[in-house]
């Protein structure tokens, strides 16, 4: 499969640039090769069940905390992709590069530069209207394609937002379950 680099997010010109830089020799990269950094959107780590003043306990969080793996489910992949879309809209480079780390590494290996500089350019290519729409975008689970338990396709048609996105300005993405979490790999 031809690797699609992260810059396909922006505009068709960027997609054309990536298509020229990608080749069949691309391989899966280890997202753990670069330590991730928490971002402003990452909730603080809290115990999964805490007693309240009334003696009742809070329901455990669906968000992985500490060293717990993310669920290997379609729903968890969708949540992770929505996290990525929202981060794109907020220009949250730390979250974008953490979620899209493997795809960004492929792009960097093919000469497109490190994730932070590549996405700084991508952010400039996304219109203010599209950024605002991405901040609250959701994914229609009916349009998501589960290829294997570890590989899920998120077609551009699955993104629901106040703006319309096409293949040339947002693109479709592959998320894979690697190192106990979902990552954009293509």
Secondary structure, 3 states (H helix, E strand, C coil): CCCCCHHHHCCHHHHHHHHHHCCCCCCCCCHHHCCCCCCCCCCCCCCCCCECCCCCECCCCCCCCCCCCCCCCHHHHHHHHHHHHHHHHHCCHHHHHHHCHHHHHHHHHCCCCCHHHHHHHHHHHCCHHHHHHHCCCEECHHHEEEEECCEEEECHHHEECCCCCCCCCCCCEEEEEECCEEEECC
